[in-house]
Amino acid sequence: MNSLNLTLLTDLYELTMMQGYFEREENEMVVFDVFFRSNPFGSGYSIAAGLDQVITYIKNLNFSYEDVDYLRSLNMFSEDFLHYISGFHFSGNIYAIPEGTVVFPKEPLLKVVAPIMEAQLVETAILNIINHQSLIATKASRVVYAANGNGIMEFGLRRAQGPDAGLYGARAAMIGGCVGTSNVLAGELFNVPVKGTHAHSWIMSFKDEYTAFKTYAKLYPNACCLLVDTYDTLKSGVPNAIRVFKEMKEEGIELKNYGIRLDSGDLAYLSKKARIMLDEAGFPDAFISASNDLDEYLIHDLKIQGAKITSWGVGTNLITSKDCPSFGGVYKLAAIQNHEGEFVPKIKLSENTEKITNPGNKTIYRIYEKTTGKIKADLICFTDEVYDTEKDLLLFDPIDTWKKTLLEGGTYEMRELMVPIFINGECVYQSPTVSEIAAYCKEEKNTLWDETLRLFNPHRVHVDLSDKLYKVKSDLLNQMSKRRK
């Protein structure tokens, strides 16, 4: 986990293909796109995440002596090829959509423009990183939306699928909008807030609940969150917490950032009863935090039931993305450079229309309604295409082409989403801090319409193709159809 060299974090076929290109002396420049075909969770959007780790991976991409010796032991690779990779480094270009950006299906999140051997090698690790962190960031964003302004703390480390998933999942959750994490290593590495209380074992280790609460309150008077459901929430836990709060007040201790946590039972009922008890005792500003297998759907339901919960701890269902275990990102060849230096578009066919790729060396423009700043659509086009926002722009659905939208000149704005990350093997991009990415992500979500943000049956944001790209794609499909006859 501490190693920066993830070069062999790849599927074997990346290396066997790489040797095949080497033996054929073919190493032409190519374009590969990373994209996903549908939003996870039935969401109306996704959140891009993982770019910073991709940057670290590319920077440290090299085959160590031990790596080469291991590959030699497989008896699959020639000495000439092993000698070649001994001096390997990435020399290509990478473009990507910055972390924290809201993204949609079919548009490239990241684009690799490099010699084919290099582009092939990096496929697996890039997908591993982008898929995982984008999934968790998207899940976290939905949980945050369901909480409707209440703070969400990520605390799923003990249930994560290993240390890396726990660490980078916590980072992605912070990007998605969580206010803190229980993961101390994530706090140290990413400079994000760490939060936590105590366990039931703390209560059980004392002679009684009151003494456990009193001791904890003395230790942490400015962060006193008492877990009240060890024995009996309403008959024991809440009354003992109130007793401790009163004693602190009588001792002249200013109560700040204090309250109780519920971790079992009927959270709606218990929180409403606890709120009444706290208010009547003179503690209306005491928070009520809740945990216990929460996700966006349960939080949404609890809010509808009038639960008096003001902060939420979300663990297993967030860090593992329990209801949708994969993001579904893919890495597809889009173009090959010819001898004249032009990128020749390539397309993948499929009986499944959704799996037909968009060819060529592309970029994405986001189109905003000028008066509201909300997203109208995304437009995928070739990198050499330019647009004048003072002119009318006709958008059409690339599947149901009869569905058209005319944007009058002067009523919309456009922003290119992809930015250069590596140029000729050198990193030209400085990643923002996690806190900066999270703030940017919050701004990004403000550009979505409410209908797109909703948890159930969200409105779909259209991702359209430019006229030029649509024509090239159609021509390639027609050519392929003729070859198959």
Residue pairs with C-beta under 8 A, 6 or more apart in sequence:
1 163
1 164
1 167
4 56
4 59
4 60
5 60
5 61
5 62
5 64
6 57
6 60
6 61
6 125
7 60
7 61
7 62
7 63
7 64
7 67
8 63
8 67
8 70
9 57
9 124
9 125
9 128
10 121
10 123
10 124
10 125
11 123
11 124
14 120
14 121
14 123
14 124
15 71
15 77
15 121
16 76
17 120
18 81
18 85
18 117
18 120
18 121
19 76
19 77
19 78
19 81
21 27
21 116
21 117
21 120
22 80
22 81
22 84
22 117
23 78
23 81
26 116
27 115
27 116
27 117
28 115
28 116
28 336
28 337
29 92
29 113
29 114
29 115
29 116
29 336
29 337
29 343
30 113
30 114
30 115
30 116
30 119
30 333
30 335
30 336
30 337
31 111
31 112
31 113
31 333
31 334
31 335
31 336
31 343
31 360
31 361
32 111
32 112
32 119
32 123
32 331
32 332
32 333
32 334
33 108
33 110
33 111
33 331
33 332
33 334
33 357
33 358
33 362
34 108
34 109
34 110
34 111
34 112
34 126
34 127
34 130
34 329
34 330
34 331
35 105
35 106
35 107
35 108
35 109
35 329
35 330
35 332
36 46
36 105
36 109
36 131
36 134
36 327
36 328
36 329
36 330
37 105
37 106
37 328
37 330
37 354
37 355
38 105
38 328
38 354
39 45
39 46
39 104
39 105
39 138
40 46
40 135
40 138
40 139
40 321
40 324
40 326
40 327
40 328
41 138
41 139
41 142
41 323
41 324
42 456
42 457
42 458
43 138
43 142
43 458
44 448
44 451
44 452
44 453
44 454
44 458
44 459
44 460
44 461
45 102
45 103
45 104
45 138
45 445
45 448
45 452
45 453
45 458
45 461
46 102
46 103
46 104
46 134
46 138
46 327
47 100
47 101
47 102
47 103
47 134
47 137
47 138
47 140
47 141
47 175
47 176
47 441
47 444
48 96
48 97
48 98
48 99
48 100
48 101
48 102
48 103
48 109
48 130
48 134
48 137
49 99
49 100
49 130
49 133
49 134
49 136
49 137
49 171
49 172
49 175
49 176
50 99
50 129
50 130
50 131
50 132
50 133
50 134
50 168
50 172
51 96
51 98
51 99
51 110
51 130
51 421
51 431
52 99
52 431
53 129
53 133
53 168
54 94
54 96
54 110
54 125
54 126
54 129
54 130
54 421
55 421
55 422
55 427
55 429
55 431
57 122
57 125
57 126
57 129
58 90
58 94
58 122
58 422
58 427
59 427
61 88
61 89
61 90
61 121
61 122
62 88
62 89
63 71
63 85
63 86
63 88
68 82
68 85
68 86
71 77
71 82
71 85
72 79
72 82
88 118
89 425
90 114
90 118
90 122
90 422
90 425
91 114
91 115
91 118
91 424
91 425
92 112
92 113
92 114
92 115
92 118
92 119
92 422
92 424
92 425
93 112
93 113
93 114
93 420
93 422
93 423
93 424
94 110
94 111
94 112
94 113
94 114
94 420
94 421
94 422
95 110
95 111
95 113
95 363
95 418
95 419
95 420
95 421
96 109
96 110
96 111
96 418
96 419
96 421
97 103
97 107
97 108
97 109
97 110
97 364
97 417
97 418
97 419
98 419
98 432
98 437
98 440
99 137
99 175
99 431
99 432
99 437
99 441
100 137
100 175
100 437
100 438
100 440
100 441
100 444
101 417
101 440
101 441
101 444
102 375
102 441
102 444
102 445
102 447
102 448
103 109
103 134
104 378
104 461
104 463
105 463
106 358
106 380
106 463
107 364
107 378
107 380
107 417
107 463
108 362
108 364
108 380
108 418
109 130
109 134
109 329
110 126
110 130
110 421
111 334
111 361
111 362
111 418
112 119
112 122
112 126
113 119
113 361
114 122
116 336
123 331
126 331
127 329
127 330
127 331
129 168
130 327
130 329
131 326
131 327
131 328
131 329
132 165
132 168
132 169
132 172
132 327
133 168
133 169
133 171
133 172
133 175
134 172
134 327
134 329
135 172
135 321
135 324
135 326
135 327
136 168
136 169
136 172
136 173
136 176
136 318
136 319
136 321
137 172
137 173
137 175
137 176
137 441
138 176
138 327
139 173
139 176
139 296
139 318
139 321
139 324
140 152
140 154
140 172
140 173
140 174
140 175
140 176
140 177
140 178
140 318
141 176
141 177
141 441
141 445
142 296
142 455
143 152
143 176
143 177
143 178
143 294
143 295
143 296
143 299
143 312
143 314
143 318
144 152
144 176
144 177
144 178
145 296
145 445
145 453
145 455
146 296
146 297
146 299
146 300
146 303
146 455
147 299
147 303
147 312
148 303
150 309
150 310
150 311
150 312
151 179
151 180
151 310
151 311
151 312
152 177
152 178
152 179
152 311
152 312
152 313
152 314
153 178
153 179
153 180
153 181
153 182
153 195
153 311
153 312
153 313
153 314
154 169
154 170
154 173
154 174
154 178
154 180
154 181
154 182
154 183
154 314
154 315
154 318
154 319
155 181
155 182
155 183
155 195
155 196
155 291
155 313
155 314
155 315
156 166
156 169
156 170
156 314
156 315
156 316
156 317
156 318
156 319
156 320
157 166
157 170
157 181
157 182
157 183
157 319
158 166
158 315
159 315
159 316
159 319
159 320
160 166
160 169
160 319
160 320
161 320
165 319
165 320
166 183
166 186
166 319
167 183
167 185
167 186
167 189
169 318
169 319
170 181
170 183
170 186
170 190
170 192
170 319
171 186
171 190
171 192
171 434
173 181
173 318
173 319
174 180
174 181
174 186
174 190
174 192
174 434
174 435
174 438
175 434
175 437
175 438
175 441
176 438
176 441
177 438
177 441
177 442
177 445
178 314
179 193
179 195
180 192
180 193
180 194
180 195
181 187
181 192
181 193
181 194
181 195
182 194
182 195
182 196
182 313
183 194
184 194
186 192
186 194
187 193
187 194
190 433
190 434
191 433
191 434
191 435
192 434
192 435
197 225
197 226
197 227
197 261
197 289
198 216
198 226
198 227
199 227
200 227
200 230
200 263
202 212
202 216
202 227
203 209
203 212
203 213
203 227
203 230
203 231
204 230
205 212
206 212
206 215
209 230
209 231
209 236
209 237
209 240
210 240
210 243
210 244
213 226
213 240
213 241
213 243
213 244
214 244
214 247
216 224
216 226
217 224
217 226
217 244
217 245
217 248
221 248
221 253
221 255
222 256
222 257
223 257
223 258
224 244
224 248
224 255
224 257
224 258
224 259
225 258
225 259
225 260
225 261
225 287
225 289
226 237
226 240
226 241
226 244
226 259
226 260
226 261
227 237
227 260
227 261
227 263
228 236
228 237
228 238
228 240
228 241
228 260
228 261
228 262
228 274
229 237
229 262
229 263
229 264
229 265
229 270
230 237
231 237
233 262
233 264
233 265
233 270
233 274
234 270
234 273
234 274
234 277
237 260
238 260
238 273
238 274
238 277
238 278
239 277
241 260
242 277
242 278
242 281
242 283
245 255
245 258
245 281
245 283
245 286
246 281
246 282
248 255
249 255
255 283
255 285
255 286
257 287
258 286
258 287
259 286
259 287
259 288
259 289
259 310
259 311
260 274
260 278
260 286
260 287
260 288
260 289
261 288
261 289
261 290
261 291
261 313
262 270
262 271
262 274
262 288
262 289
262 290
262 291
262 292
262 309
263 290
263 291
263 292
264 292
267 290
267 292
267 302
267 307
267 309
268 302
268 305
268 306
268 307
271 288
271 290
271 302
271 307
271 308
271 309
272 306
272 307
272 308
274 288
274 308
275 288
275 308
278 284
278 286
278 288
287 310
287 311
288 308
288 309
288 310
288 311
289 309
289 310
289 311
289 312
289 313
290 302
290 307
290 309
290 311
290 312
290 313
291 312
291 313
291 314
291 315
293 315
293 316
293 317
294 312
294 313
294 314
294 315
294 317
295 314
295 317
295 318
295 322
295 323
296 455
297 455
299 312
299 314
300 455
302 309
316 322
317 323
332 348
332 357
333 346
333 348
334 345
334 346
334 357
334 358
334 359
334 360
334 361
334 362
335 343
335 344
335 345
335 346
335 359
335 360
335 361
336 343
336 344
336 346
337 343
337 344
338 344
343 360
343 361
345 359
345 360
345 361
345 472
345 473
345 476
346 359
347 356
347 357
347 358
347 359
347 473
347 476
347 477
347 480
348 355
348 356
348 357
349 356
349 477
349 480
350 356
353 399
356 477
358 380
358 465
358 469
358 473
359 469
359 472
359 473
359 476
360 382
360 469
360 472
361 382
361 383
362 380
362 381
362 382
362 383
362 469
363 380
363 381
363 382
363 383
363 416
363 417
363 418
364 378
364 379
364 380
364 381
364 416
364 417
364 418
365 378
365 379
365 381
365 387
365 414
365 415
365 416
365 417
366 375
366 378
366 379
366 414
366 415
366 416
366 417
367 375
367 376
367 377
367 378
367 379
367 393
367 395
367 407
367 412
367 413
367 414
368 374
368 375
368 376
368 412
368 413
368 414
368 415
368 447
369 375
369 376
369 411
369 412
370 410
370 411
370 412
370 413
371 411
373 446
373 447
374 447
374 448
374 449
375 447
375 448
375 449
375 452
375 461
376 395
376 405
376 407
376 412
377 395
377 405
377 461
377 462
377 463
377 464
378 417
378 461
378 462
378 463
378 464
379 395
379 414
379 463
379 464
379 465
379 466
380 463
380 464
380 465
380 466
380 469
381 465
381 466
381 468
381 469
382 466
382 468
382 469
385 466
385 468
387 393
387 414
388 409
389 409
389 410
389 412
389 413
389 414
390 409
390 410
391 409
392 406
392 407
392 408
392 409
393 406
393 407
393 409
393 412
394 404
394 405
394 406
394 407
395 404
395 405
395 406
395 407
395 462
395 464
396 402
396 403
396 404
396 405
396 464
396 470
397 403
397 404
397 462
397 464
398 464
398 465
398 470
398 473
401 470
405 462
419 429
420 428
420 429
421 427
421 428
421 429
422 428
422 429
431 437
432 440
445 453
448 461
449 459
451 458
451 459
452 458
452 459
452 460
452 461
465 473
